[in-house]
Amino acid sequence: MTSPPRCLRRLLISVAVLPLAVLSAGHAFADEKPLWELGIGMSALSFPDYRGSDESNLYAIPFPYVVYRGTFLKADKDGVRGALFDSDRIELNVSVGASVPVKSADNRAREGMPDLQPTVEVGPALELNLWRSDDRRFKLDLRLPVRAAVTVMGGVDGAGWVFSPRLTLDVADFAGLSGWNLGMLAGPMYGSKRSHDYFYSVAPRYATPDRPSYDADAGYAGSQFLMSVSKRYPKYWLGAFVRWDSLNGAVFADSPLVKSENYFAAGVAFAWVLWESSTLVEAVE
């Protein structure tokens, strides 16, 4: 099976991981912000081949730094999204995500199996503001994204759906550090049978003495906690994140492809802000 081109691998890794790395990068606590900001950055990331893998990779990935605060289209800490409905407390967005490709020849658990092709996820995300402080420094939200996944190499094919409700807390100037933003999120994850089949099932023809055949079910897919910090300087931006995943209790936890039920992922990023608009917009969220 053909391996994805390196440029596509890097692009999908950026789509999948950098929205986590810059969780608080675009959060707007000031009264006014530029309508758009453009730049280029570099990230260093460490994360497993897939959730449950005991093999990780280090990536040095360039990425575009894009922040747009339009009325309908937004590109910020949550990725690229279109605001279908917006109010003071409720927001309905179109959100996207991705999973990275994995070459099975480079992963001991999947050796001899088909490569994991990259997927793109698209779906609605309802966001409810549960609480915010009077000075807008603290903001607690409930996010309810539901995404359908499709593979994007060798033809488009459905790869199931995922649902990941999560509580998010954004804090501006945390610990008294001016300009530094803290973002935290936590919540369970759920997936369809087709989604879990794609990552965790083992067809009989790929079974070995050490890797018995396995048929994954739909349901609970573990939980995730992420914390990030970032600061926007006049001409550049800094960010870092650490993520903890637990597959304890997941419906596929006994799959022979699950080699680790608990693991960390982390990354740092730096971006130069090269252009920004002179138009200012109200940006208190």
TIRO-416284 format. One line per field, with one value per atom (N, C-alpha, C): residue in one letter; atom name; z negated, y, x negated. Coordinates in steps of 0.02 Angstrom, whole numbers. Layout:
residu <- [A	...] .
atome <- [CA	...] .
z <- [Z	...] .
y <- [Y	...] .
x <- [X	...] .
REM end
This chain:
residu <- [M	M	M	T	T	T	S	S	S	P	P	P	P	P	P	R	R	R	C	C	C	L	L	L	R	R	R	R	R	R	L	L	L	L	L	L	I	I	I	S	S	S	V	V	V	A	A	A	V	V	V	L	L	L	P	P	P	L	L	L	A	A	A	V	V	V	L	L	L	S	S	S	A	A	A	G	G	G	H	H	H	A	A	A	F	F	F	A	A	A	D	D	D	E	E	E	K	K	K	P	P	P	L	L	L	W	W	W	E	E	E	L	L	L	G	G	G	I	I	I	G	G	G	M	M	M	S	S	S	A	A	A	L	L	L	S	S	S	F	F	F	P	P	P	D	D	D	Y	Y	Y	R	R	R	G	G	G	S	S	S	D	D	D	E	E	E	S	S	S	N	N	N	L	L	L	Y	Y	Y	A	A	A	I	I	I	P	P	P	F	F	F	P	P	P	Y	Y	Y	V	V	V	V	V	V	Y	Y	Y	R	R	R	G	G	G	T	T	T	F	F	F	L	L	L	K	K	K	A	A	A	D	D	D	K	K	K	D	D	D	G	G	G	V	V	V	R	R	R	G	G	G	A	A	A	L	L	L	F	F	F	D	D	D	S	S	S	D	D	D	R	R	R	I	I	I	E	E	E	L	L	L	N	N	N	V	V	V	S	S	S	V	V	V	G	G	G	A	A	A	S	S	S	V	V	V	P	P	P	V	V	V	K	K	K	S	S	S	A	A	A	D	D	D	N	N	N	R	R	R	A	A	A	R	R	R	E	E	E	G	G	G	M	M	M	P	P	P	D	D	D	L	L	L	Q	Q	Q	P	P	P	T	T	T	V	V	V	E	E	E	V	V	V	G	G	G	P	P	P	A	A	A	L	L	L	E	E	E	L	L	L	N	N	N	L	L	L	W	W	W	R	R	R	S	S	S	D	D	D	D	D	D	R	R	R	R	R	R	F	F	F	K	K	K	L	L	L	D	D	D	L	L	L	R	R	R	L	L	L	P	P	P	V	V	V	R	R	R	A	A	A	A	A	A	V	V	V	T	T	T	V	V	V	M	M	M	G	G	G	G	G	G	V	V	V	D	D	D	G	G	G	A	A	A	G	G	G	W	W	W	V	V	V	F	F	F	S	S	S	P	P	P	R	R	R	L	L	L	T	T	T	L	L	L	D	D	D	V	V	V	A	A	A	D	D	D	F	F	F	A	A	A	G	G	G	L	L	L	S	S	S	G	G	G	W	W	W	N	N	N	L	L	L	G	G	G	M	M	M	L	L	L	A	A	A	G	G	G	P	P	P	M	M	M	Y	Y	Y	G	G	G	S	S	S	K	K	K	R	R	R	S	S	S	H	H	H	D	D	D	Y	Y	Y	F	F	F	Y	Y	Y	S	S	S	V	V	V	A	A	A	P	P	P	R	R	R	Y	Y	Y	A	A	A	T	T	T	P	P	P	D	D	D	R	R	R	P	P	P	S	S	S	Y	Y	Y	D	D	D	A	A	A	D	D	D	A	A	A	G	G	G	Y	Y	Y	A	A	A	G	G	G	S	S	S	Q	Q	Q	F	F	F	L	L	L	M	M	M	S	S	S	V	V	V	S	S	S	K	K	K	R	R	R	Y	Y	Y	P	P	P	K	K	K	Y	Y	Y	W	W	W	L	L	L	G	G	G	A	A	A	F	F	F	V	V	V	R	R	R	W	W	W	D	D	D	S	S	S	L	L	L	N	N	N	G	G	G	A	A	A	V	V	V	F	F	F	A	A	A	D	D	D	S	S	S	P	P	P	L	L	L	V	V	V	K	K	K	S	S	S	E	E	E	N	N	N	Y	Y	Y	F	F	F	A	A	A	A	A	A	G	G	G	V	V	V	A	A	A	F	F	F	A	A	A	W	W	W	V	V	V	L	L	L	W	W	W	E	E	E	S	S	S	S	S	S	T	T	T	L	L	L	V	V	V	E	E	E	A	A	A	V	V	V	E	E	E] .
atome <- [N	CA	C	N	CA	C	N	CA	C	N	CA	C	N	CA	C	N	CA	C	N	CA	C	N	CA	C	N	CA	C	N	CA	C	N	CA	C	N	CA	C	N	CA	C	N	CA	C	N	CA	C	N	CA	C	N	CA	C	N	CA	C	N	CA	C	N	CA	C	N	CA	C	N	CA	C	N	CA	C	N	CA	C	N	CA	C	N	CA	C	N	CA	C	N	CA	C	N	CA	C	N	CA	C	N	CA	C	N	CA	C	N	CA	C	N	CA	C	N	CA	C	N	CA	C	N	CA	C	N	CA	C	N	CA	C	N	CA	C	N	CA	C	N	CA	C	N	CA	C	N	CA	C	N	CA	C	N	CA	C	N	CA	C	N	CA	C	N	CA	C	N	CA	C	N	CA	C	N	CA	C	N	CA	C	N	CA	C	N	CA	C	N	CA	C	N	CA	C	N	CA	C	N	CA	C	N	CA	C	N	CA	C	N	CA	C	N	CA	C	N	CA	C	N	CA	C	N	CA	C	N	CA	C	N	CA	C	N	CA	C	N	CA	C	N	CA	C	N	CA	C	N	CA	C	N	CA	C	N	CA	C	N	CA	C	N	CA	C	N	CA	C	N	CA	C	N	CA	C	N	CA	C	N	CA	C	N	CA	C	N	CA	C	N	CA	C	N	CA	C	N	CA	C	N	CA	C	N	CA	C	N	CA	C	N	CA	C	N	CA	C	N	CA	C	N	CA	C	N	CA	C	N	CA	C	N	CA	C	N	CA	C	N	CA	C	N	CA	C	N	CA	C	N	CA	C	N	CA	C	N	CA	C	N	CA	C	N	CA	C	N	CA	C	N	CA	C	N	CA	C	N	CA	C	N	CA	C	N	CA	C	N	CA	C	N	CA	C	N	CA	C	N	CA	C	N	CA	C	N	CA	C	N	CA	C	N	CA	C	N	CA	C	N	CA	C	N	CA	C	N	CA	C	N	CA	C	N	CA	C	N	CA	C	N	CA	C	N	CA	C	N	CA	C	N	CA	C	N	CA	C	N	CA	C	N	CA	C	N	CA	C	N	CA	C	N	CA	C	N	CA	C	N	CA	C	N	CA	C	N	CA	C	N	CA	C	N	CA	C	N	CA	C	N	CA	C	N	CA	C	N	CA	C	N	CA	C	N	CA	C	N	CA	C	N	CA	C	N	CA	C	N	CA	C	N	CA	C	N	CA	C	N	CA	C	N	CA	C	N	CA	C	N	CA	C	N	CA	C	N	CA	C	N	CA	C	N	CA	C	N	CA	C	N	CA	C	N	CA	C	N	CA	C	N	CA	C	N	CA	C	N	CA	C	N	CA	C	N	CA	C	N	CA	C	N	CA	C	N	CA	C	N	CA	C	N	CA	C	N	CA	C	N	CA	C	N	CA	C	N	CA	C	N	CA	C	N	CA	C	N	CA	C	N	CA	C	N	CA	C	N	CA	C	N	CA	C	N	CA	C	N	CA	C	N	CA	C	N	CA	C	N	CA	C	N	CA	C	N	CA	C	N	CA	C	N	CA	C	N	CA	C	N	CA	C	N	CA	C	N	CA	C	N	CA	C	N	CA	C	N	CA	C	N	CA	C	N	CA	C	N	CA	C	N	CA	C	N	CA	C	N	CA	C	N	CA	C	N	CA	C	N	CA	C	N	CA	C	N	CA	C	N	CA	C	N	CA	C	N	CA	C	N	CA	C	N	CA	C	N	CA	C	N	CA	C	N	CA	C	N	CA	C	N	CA	C	N	CA	C	N	CA	C	N	CA	C	N	CA	C	N	CA	C	N	CA	C	N	CA	C	N	CA	C	N	CA	C	N	CA	C	N	CA	C	N	CA	C	N	CA	C	N	CA	C	N	CA	C	N	CA	C	N	CA	C	N	CA	C	N	CA	C	N	CA	C	N	CA	C	N	CA	C	N	CA	C	N	CA	C	N	CA	C	N	CA	C	N	CA	C	N	CA	C	N	CA	C	N	CA	C	N	CA	C	N	CA	C	N	CA	C	N	CA	C	N	CA	C	N	CA	C	N	CA	C	N	CA	C	N	CA	C	N	CA	C	N	CA	C	N	CA	C	N	CA	C	N	CA	C	N	CA	C	N	CA	C	N	CA	C	N	CA	C	N	CA	C	N	CA	C	N	CA	C	N	CA	C	N	CA	C	N	CA	C	N	CA	C	N	CA	C	N	CA	C	N	CA	C	N	CA	C	N	CA	C] .
z <- [0	0	0	42	50	-11	-34	-90	-69	-111	-93	-82	-35	-25	-89	-97	-159	-172	-120	-130	-157	-132	-156	-228	-244	-314	-360	-341	-384	-390	-334	-336	-382	-378	-419	-492	-506	-575	-604	-564	-587	-601	-556	-566	-628	-640	-695	-762	-764	-828	-847	-800	-817	-848	-829	-866	-941	-961	-1031	-1059	-1020	-1044	-1055	-1016	-1020	-1050	-1097	-1126	-1150	-1181	-1206	-1165	-1106	-1067	-1044	-1021	-992	-1038	-1101	-1144	-1156	-1146	-1147	-1213	-1253	-1317	-1315	-1266	-1261	-1229	-1235	-1207	-1132	-1101	-1028	-1004	-945	-914	-839	-803	-731	-700	-643	-609	-588	-565	-546	-563	-573	-585	-544	-510	-470	-486	-486	-499	-483	-505	-493	-556	-571	-633	-624	-679	-682	-748	-745	-805	-813	-875	-892	-933	-907	-936	-949	-1003	-1019	-1037	-999	-1014	-983	-1008	-984	-914	-883	-815	-811	-862	-868	-942	-962	-1032	-1051	-1101	-1122	-1098	-1053	-1030	-1083	-1088	-1134	-1096	-1034	-993	-975	-987	-975	-924	-899	-851	-870	-853	-860	-792	-790	-726	-734	-685	-679	-618	-630	-577	-570	-511	-500	-493	-510	-506	-493	-461	-453	-517	-535	-592	-564	-576	-548	-603	-612	-657	-619	-615	-581	-625	-637	-684	-648	-592	-555	-589	-562	-591	-580	-520	-506	-512	-474	-474	-528	-567	-619	-613	-626	-630	-690	-742	-804	-843	-909	-952	-938	-908	-895	-824	-786	-716	-671	-610	-561	-570	-577	-590	-562	-547	-525	-578	-601	-653	-621	-629	-601	-644	-709	-756	-812	-830	-880	-926	-991	-1040	-1095	-1148	-1203	-1240	-1239	-1278	-1238	-1177	-1137	-1068	-1044	-978	-944	-882	-843	-785	-784	-735	-690	-633	-592	-608	-632	-652	-613	-610	-573	-617	-600	-634	-586	-610	-567	-610	-580	-610	-562	-590	-550	-520	-464	-434	-474	-473	-507	-459	-448	-406	-449	-436	-480	-484	-431	-433	-487	-508	-559	-628	-636	-700	-716	-771	-786	-793	-825	-837	-773	-722	-660	-603	-616	-563	-523	-458	-414	-400	-433	-422	-374	-346	-302	-341	-305	-335	-358	-409	-429	-385	-342	-300	-340	-320	-356	-348	-399	-396	-409	-383	-397	-429	-482	-518	-511	-498	-490	-525	-560	-592	-633	-661	-701	-772	-804	-873	-909	-957	-998	-1058	-1068	-1124	-1170	-1234	-1284	-1335	-1344	-1396	-1463	-1509	-1574	-1626	-1620	-1669	-1644	-1661	-1648	-1702	-1719	-1771	-1744	-1789	-1769	-1728	-1743	-1706	-1644	-1629	-1570	-1571	-1627	-1630	-1634	-1660	-1667	-1625	-1589	-1546	-1546	-1566	-1568	-1517	-1471	-1417	-1418	-1390	-1374	-1298	-1269	-1197	-1179	-1128	-1108	-1033	-1013	-941	-921	-863	-832	-762	-744	-680	-643	-578	-535	-503	-499	-473	-406	-361	-297	-285	-252	-232	-170	-161	-106	-61	-66	-20	12	78	113	119	124	128	61	64	3	-22	-86	-115	-186	-206	-273	-326	-381	-436	-502	-499	-561	-587	-651	-682	-753	-779	-847	-882	-948	-990	-1052	-1065	-1120	-1160	-1203	-1246	-1294	-1306	-1350	-1383	-1444	-1479	-1465	-1451	-1438	-1483	-1509	-1551	-1521	-1506	-1481	-1534	-1547	-1597	-1567	-1570	-1545	-1602	-1586	-1636	-1697	-1685	-1741	-1783	-1847	-1897	-1898	-1876	-1876	-1821	-1772	-1717	-1659	-1649	-1599	-1529	-1494	-1425	-1417	-1470	-1465	-1475	-1428	-1431	-1447	-1488	-1507	-1481	-1448	-1425	-1450	-1473	-1497	-1470	-1452	-1432	-1457	-1469	-1492	-1473	-1457	-1441	-1413	-1410	-1381	-1306	-1274	-1201	-1184	-1129	-1106	-1030	-1006	-935	-910	-844	-813	-803	-787	-774	-716	-664	-605	-623	-664	-686	-725	-772	-813	-772	-724	-680	-643	-620	-578	-616	-680	-719	-759	-780	-831	-812	-759	-740	-704	-711	-676	-637	-572	-530	-537	-530	-537	-493	-433	-388	-412	-460	-487	-557	-580	-647	-649	-705	-716	-786	-805	-874	-927	-913	-962	-950	-896	-880	-856	-903	-883	-847	-809	-775	-828	-809	-858	-820	-849	-819	-868	-854	-900	-899	-956	-963	-966	-958	-967	-1042	-1060	-1129	-1156	-1221	-1258	-1232	-1220	-1191	-1236	-1301	-1346	-1359	-1391	-1409	-1394	-1396	-1377	-1420	-1440	-1475	-1441	-1428	-1395	-1430	-1436	-1463	-1417	-1403	-1359	-1388	-1369	-1386	-1323	-1320	-1261	-1278	-1237	-1244	-1175	-1162	-1098	-1111	-1082	-1084	-1023	-1019	-961	-894	-889	-824	-822	-877	-876	-930	-927	-973	-998	-1062	-1092	-1120	-1114	-1142	-1159	-1206	-1224	-1251	-1245	-1273	-1298	-1343	-1364	-1367	-1343	-1340	-1370	-1412	-1442	-1417	-1391	-1368	-1411	-1425	-1461	-1421	-1409	-1376	-1425	-1490	-1541	-1532	-1526	-1518	-1448	-1400	-1330	-1304	-1259	-1234	-1194	-1170	-1131	-1169	-1236	-1276	-1272	-1258	-1254	-1183	-1137	-1070	-1073	-1034	-1033	-1005	-974	-949	-1002	-1059	-1114	-1158	-1157	-1194	-1255	-1260	-1317	-1330	-1390	-1406	-1433	-1450	-1476	-1445	-1421	-1391	-1387	-1376	-1369	-1298	-1275	-1214	-1231	-1196	-1212	-1151	-1154	-1099	-1117	-1080	-1086	-1016	-1013	-948	-954	-899	-894	-827	-825	-761	-756	-696	-681	-651	-678	-651	-600	-536	-482	-458	-460	-438	-484	-492	-526	-499	-504	-478	-524	-496	-537	-564	-539	-563	-629	-678	-744	-752	-788	-801	-875	-898	-967	-974	-1024	-1027	-1095	-1137	-1201	-1191	-1211	-1201	-1267] .
y <- [-59	0	62	109	168	212	232	277	348	387	455	498	544	589	625	640	671	737	777	842	833	781	768	744	702	679	739	786	844	887	896	936	906	841	809	807	798	802	871	922	990	1000	976	984	947	887	845	869	896	908	981	1025	1094	1130	1113	1144	1130	1073	1059	1100	1105	1142	1215	1243	1315	1326	1283	1287	1356	1391	1458	1513	1495	1545	1602	1586	1638	1662	1641	1662	1737	1771	1843	1869	1898	1927	2003	2030	2102	2129	2195	2225	2224	2232	2235	2195	2163	2125	2139	2127	2134	2084	2102	2058	1993	1999	1939	1947	1890	1887	1829	1839	1788	1782	1721	1711	1640	1621	1554	1531	1467	1442	1375	1352	1287	1254	1189	1152	1090	1069	1005	965	907	869	797	769	698	668	616	583	513	469	400	393	335	323	326	300	303	294	311	304	230	215	146	116	150	125	139	94	105	132	151	179	251	295	366	392	451	484	556	582	654	686	743	778	851	876	947	972	1011	1026	1101	1129	1199	1203	1260	1268	1341	1353	1423	1447	1508	1539	1584	1565	1601	1614	1676	1695	1743	1725	1767	1772	1833	1845	1875	1843	1867	1851	1878	1866	1794	1767	1698	1649	1662	1618	1640	1591	1604	1554	1575	1530	1552	1511	1530	1468	1470	1415	1350	1354	1294	1269	1297	1278	1321	1298	1334	1314	1363	1346	1400	1381	1428	1433	1491	1501	1501	1447	1442	1479	1479	1514	1541	1602	1634	1676	1668	1710	1723	1757	1773	1711	1658	1598	1533	1534	1473	1486	1438	1444	1377	1375	1313	1322	1279	1286	1225	1234	1178	1170	1112	1101	1044	1043	991	963	903	871	822	784	736	686	628	581	571	555	551	482	476	411	372	306	262	207	201	148	86	33	-26	-60	-54	-84	-53	8	42	37	-3	-11	-85	-107	-179	-211	-177	-206	-217	-175	-179	-211	-238	-266	-319	-312	-358	-338	-286	-262	-203	-185	-126	-62	-16	49	84	125	169	232	240	298	359	419	479	489	517	532	606	631	699	693	731	731	798	796	857	846	898	892	954	956	1014	1009	1067	1070	1124	1102	1149	1169	1234	1260	1301	1283	1317	1350	1415	1449	1438	1404	1388	1443	1476	1527	1569	1633	1675	1729	1749	1800	1869	1914	1982	2017	2002	2034	1994	1939	1897	1861	1858	1823	1747	1725	1654	1638	1581	1562	1486	1461	1389	1371	1326	1306	1231	1210	1141	1135	1092	1083	1013	1010	947	935	917	905	834	827	762	766	720	723	656	660	601	601	541	535	499	521	488	482	428	422	465	489	536	513	450	423	361	352	294	294	353	358	377	407	429	371	354	300	319	304	321	284	319	290	301	303	308	378	383	448	447	506	513	569	562	611	621	683	697	758	750	806	824	889	908	975	980	1044	1079	1144	1183	1244	1258	1317	1358	1421	1468	1521	1534	1583	1631	1695	1747	1773	1790	1817	1772	1706	1659	1667	1654	1659	1729	1779	1848	1863	1818	1828	1863	1926	1966	1937	1927	1904	1829	1792	1719	1690	1647	1615	1541	1516	1446	1416	1359	1324	1252	1228	1159	1129	1066	1031	959	931	862	834	769	739	669	632	565	567	510	504	442	447	392	385	324	313	259	260	209	145	91	28	35	70	77	115	166	203	159	120	77	18	-7	-59	-36	26	52	50	67	72	9	-29	-81	-152	-162	-230	-265	-331	-373	-426	-421	-471	-538	-593	-660	-670	-641	-652	-617	-570	-537	-561	-612	-639	-678	-675	-712	-741	-786	-813	-758	-703	-647	-593	-600	-549	-585	-607	-643	-597	-626	-586	-551	-494	-453	-411	-406	-366	-312	-249	-194	-174	-151	-128	-52	-26	45	61	124	145	188	182	223	211	266	261	291	296	323	397	428	499	535	600	642	704	724	787	823	888	928	995	1017	1083	1117	1181	1219	1288	1317	1386	1421	1486	1524	1598	1633	1706	1736	1789	1826	1889	1891	1950	1994	2055	2097	2065	2029	2003	1927	1893	1820	1791	1725	1689	1626	1610	1550	1507	1442	1398	1330	1295	1227	1190	1124	1085	1018	988	920	887	825	790	721	703	636	599	539	497	435	414	352	310	247	200	151	164	121	118	59	51	58	75	81	14	16	-47	-88	-56	-92	-101	-91	-94	-162	-215	-281	-300	-252	-265	-279	-327	-339	-281	-232	-173	-119	-127	-79	-104	-68	-87	-43	12	57	92	84	115	185	206	274	301	362	391	466	499	571	589	646	678	750	780	849	884	949	987	1060	1091	1163	1193	1257	1290	1363	1388	1459	1484	1544	1572	1646	1665	1735	1764	1819	1854	1904	1890	1930	1985	1972	2022	2021	2078	2082	2142	2138	2192	2251	2309	2370	2377	2336	2339	2304	2335	2306	2282	2226	2199	2188	2190	2170	2097	2078	2009	1978	2006	1975	1918	1857	1798	1776] .
x <- [-43	0	-44	-30	-73	-73	-132	-137	-120	-84	-67	-129	-127	-184	-202	-266	-289	-255	-243	-210	-139	-104	-36	-38	-87	-93	-102	-145	-158	-95	-59	1	53	63	114	93	29	5	19	7	21	95	139	210	233	204	226	201	140	108	104	90	78	139	201	256	253	225	215	158	105	47	62	107	121	191	210	276	294	246	261	229	202	165	209	269	310	365	365	418	415	469	468	494	450	471	468	431	428	491	501	562	562	503	499	440	449	396	398	342	344	393	421	468	433	371	333	260	227	156	128	72	41	-32	-58	-128	-148	-207	-233	-269	-264	-293	-327	-357	-389	-369	-355	-335	-378	-386	-418	-367	-348	-294	-314	-289	-299	-232	-211	-148	-149	-105	-105	-78	-92	-68	8	40	114	130	190	210	205	164	154	88	53	-12	-65	-114	-170	-231	-221	-275	-258	-306	-296	-346	-332	-377	-385	-443	-457	-451	-418	-407	-429	-465	-479	-440	-388	-340	-330	-341	-321	-246	-218	-145	-128	-71	-48	-15	-29	4	59	122	179	230	247	302	347	411	460	521	544	599	660	679	736	802	855	922	944	931	952	894	840	783	733	710	661	605	544	487	446	448	415	396	401	378	415	474	514	507	460	453	496	505	546	619	664	733	778	839	889	944	958	1008	1078	1115	1182	1233	1220	1265	1222	1234	1191	1234	1223	1255	1205	1228	1183	1160	1200	1185	1183	1209	1214	1185	1145	1115	1118	1141	1142	1093	1042	989	984	953	929	855	835	766	735	669	632	577	556	500	468	418	384	347	332	286	227	170	109	101	65	52	0	6	-42	-63	-126	-153	-162	-124	-123	-191	-231	-298	-342	-325	-364	-333	-281	-248	-243	-274	-279	-210	-163	-97	-59	-70	-33	-73	-131	-172	-133	-134	-98	-26	-1	66	65	123	125	105	75	59	123	116	172	168	217	219	243	222	244	319	350	421	433	487	510	579	590	654	689	754	793	860	883	948	965	1026	1046	1018	1012	989	1030	1070	1108	1066	1059	1020	1064	1064	1105	1060	1067	1030	1064	1030	1060	1047	990	973	915	915	857	855	795	787	806	819	839	785	722	667	647	684	673	605	572	508	518	575	589	651	648	703	710	768	781	834	818	863	874	930	944	947	906	904	928	971	1002	991	931	918	935	967	980	952	907	874	877	890	885	816	786	718	718	674	663	588	567	498	486	425	412	356	335	285	314	301	327	402	433	505	535	594	628	672	663	702	721	782	804	765	748	711	747	814	853	860	880	889	862	848	823	861	868	902	859	840	793	815	866	886	831	822	768	781	757	757	691	694	634	632	574	563	507	520	470	457	394	374	324	338	292	249	187	140	136	132	134	70	79	25	-6	32	8	-42	-50	-97	-61	-76	-41	-49	7	6	4	-9	-12	58	78	144	136	180	183	247	243	302	301	358	364	429	427	487	485	543	547	615	617	680	673	728	728	731	719	723	764	801	843	834	843	835	882	895	937	897	932	898	849	870	826	762	769	709	662	689	647	620	660	635	572	574	520	453	455	393	376	427	413	434	473	491	434	431	382	421	420	455	420	457	427	365	364	307	243	250	192	174	210	197	131	97	35	39	-8	-6	-8	-42	-46	7	45	95	159	201	262	311	356	407	450	476	514	565	624	678	699	682	696	769	794	863	866	926	939	945	933	944	888	878	830	760	723	656	603	616	567	578	529	535	470	474	417	415	355	344	287	297	246	237	175	159	110	123	78	66	10	-6	-29	-16	-38	-42	-81	-85	-96	-59	-65	-105	-165	-207	-190	-216	-199	-214	-270	-290	-296	-284	-287	-243	-235	-191	-226	-219	-247	-191	-197	-147	-176	-144	-165	-104	-105	-50	-75	-37	-47	21	26	90	83	132	133	194	184	239	243	304	317	367	350	395	425	417	446	522	550	622	647	603	625	649	698	727	677	624	573	508	510	448	414	452	422	400	400	375	300	275	203	163	196	162	154	187	180	123	69	9	-3	31	24	91	117	182	175	114	102	38	41	-19	-13	-70	-74	-95	-72	-96	-112	-159	-178	-206	-209	-237	-250	-293	-306	-303	-286	-280	-301	-327	-347	-324	-295	-272	-291	-312	-323	-259	-236	-177	-203	-190	-219	-172	-106	-58	2	32	96	135	201	242	241	255	261	331	378	447	453	484	493	564	571	638	645	708	722	707	665	641	649	689	702	750	730	771	801] .
REM end
